[in-house]
Amino acid sequence: MKQKEILLFGASGQIGRNLIRKLSKNNYKITAVTRNIHRAGYILKTQANPGYLELVELKNFKNDKIDELFERSSICINLIGILYERRKDEFKLIHSDLPAFLSKKSNQFKLEKFIHLSALGIEKATDSNYASSKLEGEKRIRENFNKSIILKPSIVYSVDDNFSTKFMALLSSLPFMPLYYNGKTKFSPIHVTDLVDIIFNIIENKTENLVLECIGPEVITFREIIEKILSSINKKRILLPLPLPLAKLSAKFLQLLPNPLLTEDQLRLLKYDNFKSDNYKNNYDLGYIPRKKFDSEINKYSFNWRSGGQFADQNNEDKIK
């Protein structure tokens, strides 16, 4: 049987890097598309066994190179996504127009599957531009290619993430932590390796035409997430519920930072729970059982933010500062 070739967009993020390692270990050849081969190459080339990864630089998709890539591929995977806009209509471009283009190409070249990473808990968030663009992308994908698989994960975390590590850095220096909506928003965090296992199983099996929610083994609130992180880094901080008018005002200023800590759109999105719904199947329904729990996993890398580093005694209450 001909070796399957994977065309991967969004390879340089935490999910992409872990997926490349998983696929190359299992004899899949990956073509990773990047906008800057020099910036992404030094990271990505270490993720795969020799001969299993090809890096292709594309500044845009308006050339014949994109057709050549699809023509020699079996499966296309899109992991590209952004959390905030740097310019007008960027959500629409990245979350709607790009997935629509890739799914149309997948159909044109008769690929086995098009796998797209969307987001969990966005159906009710009609006041969020992020959520609306994601939902529009899902709709256009399903219209373009009936062999598409849309994955909707909750928070994806690992030592390489921009979630748990960002909060560890903030909590290690700030005297207090604001809680939006009283910290009651619920999440079902999934470790990146559990998510990659789900993607790998979908590639291996004959699954197609599916929308799948990808959730971890527990449901925890935002407040509980912060408390688990504080415990892991040996810190005590004031958790301060922030009134909504004040939260909106802070988001208005924080979104002006080069790498915003919080935007007004993200604040609106935080109103909505982020765990399994009854709208779609989830990984448990297909027998893909995640094993990794949030607190036990973050303990493996939280020493970077503890006083004393990896030699700190996590259970010594006297060292909590």
Phi, psi and omega in degrees: 000138181297137178296132179286138177248130185257127174260116190242125174249134183087039187283338190275353176283178183299322180291315181300315181296316179293325179291320177301316179299315182296314184292317183293326177295336181253027170067028171265139174268134184241132169252112183258124181266130180222154178278337182220099187292333181285324180283319183273335189298319185293336176276311189289327184293341178272355186272340187238155173294149181306134177090353184257354183229128173241131177259132179235128179265125176229123177278330177205175184255017183262052176209173184286344182300323182295321178295320179298321180294316180291325184297329182256014182250155177259322184223138175249135179236129179244115179249007187287132176196156177231155181262341178208159182266136173265339178213167185299139175066018179291325175302314181298317181297312187279319188265343183239302185294315181296310177300325178296318179297313183294321179292325177294319177294322179298321177290316182301319184261013172055049176290158179295320184205155166236118182253124185235135179265115177253224183209150180274150171073028184257353186297323182271350187274060184290344179267006180252127177294323177301308182296317181298319180292323177296316181294321177296321177298316178300316181299314182291325177299312182296328178288328187274327190209115185280000175256021181278149175234121181252121180257134184236086182277154166284200179303129177256126186229157176181181178297339181262010188277179174242026181240286182297320181292326178294318179290326175299317179295317180294313184290338178284344183240331182278145178281343179213164178231119178291139176250117179273139184054037178061015178071021186268352180299133185261142180228160174230073187302140178237131179290146186302325180290328175293319178294318179298323176298321177297313180299317181297316179296324178292322176295318184290327185266178183269021181298136173202166179051063188217139167247122188232124173278132184247111188232154176276186187277002183214156174248121182225149180279167177299319178300316180295324176299313180297318180296321178294320178294317178300316178298321183290327181260009177062048180230153170241131180221155175283125175263113192246103175300127185256124176303145186303316178301321179289323177297318179296319180295317180294320179296324180299323179275320182295331181287352178277348179292152179305319173240089189304134174286329180200137175246165178298324179292319178295325178297318177297320182294329181293349177292335193255135179297154187229055175224182192301146177242184176259013184280327186220171171289158173235174186300331177295324180298330181264003178085013178265098188261114177288143186251340192263127180263151190302306187293320181292328180283317182292336177296340182284339181230000183289347180301339178298338183245009176271149171294123184095354176063217186291347180265003179290145176272106187295334185267359181275103185296334180295340183267358179286127183235000000 
